[in-house]
Amino acid sequence: MKIPYPVFFKRAEDYPKWLPAATSVAAVLLAFVISGVVLAATGADPLKVYSYFFKASFGSWGAFSDVVVKATPLLLIGLGCSLAFRMRLWNIGAEGQFFVGAFMASAVVMVPLVNLDTTPRWAIISLMAALGMLGGALYAFIPGILKAKLNINEIIITLMLNYIAVLWSNYWIFGNWSEAGFQMTKTFPKNAWLPRLADLAAEFPAFSGMTAHAGILFGLIAAVIVYLIIYRSKWGYKITLIGDNPRAARYAGINITRNTILVFMISGALAGLAGMTEVSGVVHRLQERISTSYGFSGVIVAWLAKLNPFAVILVSILFGALLVASREIQPSGISFLIQGITLFLIISSDVLLKYEIKWVRPAQETAQ
Amino acid sequence: MRAISPIKDGLMTFTETPDAVPAVEMKDIVLRFPGVLANDHVNFTVYPGEIHALLGENGAGKSTLMNVLTGLYKPQSGEIRIHGKKVSFNSPRDAIANGIGMVHQHFMLVENQTVTENILIGLDTPRFALNLKKFDQEISELAEQFGIHIDPTAKIWQLSVGEQQRVEILKILYRGANILIMDEPTAVLAPQEADELIETLKGMAAQGKSIAFISHKLTEVKQVADKLTVLRRGRVTAERVDLQDFTRESLASLMVGREVIFNLQKCEQTAGREVLRLEDVSAVNNKNLPALRNVDLALHEGEILGIAGVAGNGQSELVEVITGLRECTGNIWLEGKNIANKPPSFSISHGLAHIPEDRIGVGTAPNLSLTSNIIMKRYDQQPVSQKWQLNYVAADALAGGLKTEYDIQAPSVQTQARKLSGGNLQKLILARELSSTPHMVVAMQPTRGLDVGAIESVQQLLLNQRAQGTAILLVSEDLDELLSLSDRIAVMYEGHIVGTICSGDFDITQIGLMMTGTLPQDLKSPSYGGDLPPSDESLSPSAPSSSFDEVLEHVQQYGEGQSSSEQPNAEGLTPSEESSSPSEKLPEEVEQHGEGSSASEAPTPPEDPELNLTEKERVLRKVLGEKYQLGDE
């Protein structure tokens, strides 16, 4: 039997600049269509669900503020992963680095490292942010040096370190730092809280009740910095070169060992900062469930954004919206379903960039 | 049927074709890619039992034409007949069904599986249960039939490149192919392996298989093929001509479309002060075995020092220790600074340029732009570097200038390096390395795999550097290249420098002997010519007899194959021998050479009582190939 129109995948040499964006948008739209079919099959009206979805996350400033809260850690972690992935360093240990960052930030309050009553708020917060970043960076130093010096697979190491970090943090909240036997620390004093929009409610009544905190500013500043590193700096050139061909980079005189460790540490520092913003800006204490696997979602965010720092901002907000909406919709699995389908389609849309698809007509023998 | 080759210079060739039906007949094939006419009314005919060479520069349309024949591309017009039957291929599967198989340059084998398993992959039988033993047997019978030596139970990773290629050939033979397309099969092979392959191909042709042999190596084509078709820019410039009618020069001009100067512009100059000195340098290879043993070398301004040697005798390691890519013991002085065990950045900043052997794997970042590849070693210098920033405008300007200066054919400086052809990739590397006005250049195999036109320009660029006073270390397996470019040649064998010869004393016989491990002091007379040293002293004690025997074993076949083709080839080759010999500029050397060669003729009749002498001579034939034959006449 012959297929009337055989389909060929031909490796595409080049594609127009707008194509990646177009395929990504098309993939998201198609994901909604497919999810709609699933929703319809369960008896729901997909359009209604979507409109509710939209309302739950973008319907009001208050809702959007919640989205920003969820997007903040995703943004920071996504940026860290983008940088590491550029160099083909598969850091999937953001979850662990996040917890170590949260732990170090909490230590400022819990030990306490400074006098919480007399030290000004900005100083406490700065110290918490600095220690959070340091914690994440040092935790990422471990896989970094193992990879650079001994060429040990960073995927396994970072994955395993995630569990250690979570258990380490549990040790403290179950033990020394436990508040009255609950698995959480005491609430931090207000001096250690990141400023929220709600804090400005006195001057701007519209902000009352809004939980978005200053962490998003860290995220936006980090996005600009990561952008400058990747696209403007000499260091970014080196990272890209190592990522594309490490042997060529070594031949060109670039120190791969040092850059591997450095990129790992910066990636970890951003995840650690995300942990700090979560304890200082959202829950105001260290507790067991501070992360709804932000560390892993951040990997996906970086990937969907094609490692572009500004695209990371958009994608993390989209993911934040899905997380917020999942609270409002029953069963909450629906939003994860949409997430999964979107991810699947965006990743498979890459085939459109790499290949031209051709239909060959076998009618040419007669048409000479 | 008569075919006429449209050649401008009057070298028309009328070729009587046998009465048989052609195995392959491609007529008026036209294939157009966007912007390129890859095949412009191309005719290509191969008869059963024939080895037909398809010659052309990179990008001439050879591979495209063969991809049409294997069903990968569909031509816009033209017809294909296989054994007289008109066919139309929609996929490679159709071509295989018609008995057409292609051995690609890059093998498609599964490393962890055995030869038999690799051959069976993708076939419908056996469908479920696999009785490997039965198929092992079948495959060794098939191999035996075509004189291919292979162990069907060996795993692919255990095989050498040459053996892997034999697996690929068996794979298509097992599928019943009687038309074999070999895409530059010798590009990946060592000289001995290449000779073995050629023997195998000749054997298969004798059994009625048709072979299309794609190549751009002129000497090799002369060695293997019966008939020849030449392509230039998608057009046929010679169709089904006999090889005897052509010299290397006339073939080259058919390929390139202009006269190729095999004589390079090399000015006479004396070497200046010392730039590089290696003192007692030793190093191990990737398997932790000694690869360099107590190497001493010196290199001066305006001098090209050639490193000769059979591949794998420490040349790669030598280049790597000098460029800082490999650890070593001993001292390496570059401009008075010890660069041994210093990182590559150190020697780069002291004016060391490196043209690596592996252009794609080491020399470039394939997915990055031409600009990014050009600035690889100077992103830290003005004007590309601007404090912490990289000035992409300046970088593009720099790359654009070099693109024009070095004639790199690419749509723009934003083009990814992997889209460049081999020759353009090498020009890109040369542009990067030479434009930095280096004190010293280390060039490893700078012309390997390039076509004639590109080889010429690469060699000329190296000579221009020499004229500017740069010290150049040139590692090459191409003796012709070494002889015509070098001021001195150092011969490497098993990690030693066996000896160094100055350009006035260049003698191909002596170099050949040294490449097999003979020490120069064991070669008796000071002006060696082609003199054969006495048998008992000829082998240095350090040369292990095993490897010598290995060469010999192979050479025996070589000698037999060679003697038959000697007569018809001789005339065509004479000019090339003259032009590629460095002795042209040194009349007294010509005399020496001539004397030596005639002297060597006398003591080597086949019934020579001293067997060693004959063996020695055979080694020479092996190493020196046709040149030695010519020396005999």
Chai-1 contact restraints between the chains, C-beta under 6 A:
chainA,res_idxA,chainB,res_idxB,connection_type,confidence,min_distance_angstrom,max_distance_angstrom,comment,restraint_id
A,P6,B,N90,contact,1.0,0.0,6.0,A-B,restraint_1
A,R232,B,Q389,contact,1.0,0.0,6.0,A-B,restraint_2
A,S233,B,W388,contact,1.0,0.0,6.0,A-B,restraint_3
A,S233,B,Q389,contact,1.0,0.0,6.0,A-B,restraint_4
A,K234,B,Y379,contact,1.0,0.0,6.0,A-B,restraint_5
A,K234,B,L390,contact,1.0,0.0,6.0,A-B,restraint_6
A,Y237,B,Y379,contact,1.0,0.0,6.0,A-B,restraint_7
A,Y237,B,L390,contact,1.0,0.0,6.0,A-B,restraint_8
A,L241,B,A365,contact,1.0,0.0,6.0,A-B,restraint_9
A,D244,B,A365,contact,1.0,0.0,6.0,A-B,restraint_10
A,D244,B,N367,contact,1.0,0.0,6.0,A-B,restraint_11
A,D244,B,L368,contact,1.0,0.0,6.0,A-B,restraint_12
A,N245,B,A365,contact,1.0,0.0,6.0,A-B,restraint_13
A,R247,B,G361,contact,1.0,0.0,6.0,A-B,restraint_14
A,R247,B,V362,contact,1.0,0.0,6.0,A-B,restraint_15
A,A248,B,V362,contact,1.0,0.0,6.0,A-B,restraint_16
A,A248,B,A365,contact,1.0,0.0,6.0,A-B,restraint_17
A,Y251,B,V362,contact,1.0,0.0,6.0,A-B,restraint_18
A,A252,B,M376,contact,1.0,0.0,6.0,A-B,restraint_19
A,A252,B,K377,contact,1.0,0.0,6.0,A-B,restraint_20
A,G253,B,P344,contact,1.0,0.0,6.0,A-B,restraint_21
A,G253,B,S345,contact,1.0,0.0,6.0,A-B,restraint_22
A,G253,B,I348,contact,1.0,0.0,6.0,A-B,restraint_23
A,P362,B,N90,contact,1.0,0.0,6.0,A-B,restraint_24
A,E365,B,S88,contact,1.0,0.0,6.0,A-B,restraint_25
A,Q368,B,S77,contact,1.0,0.0,6.0,A-B,restraint_26
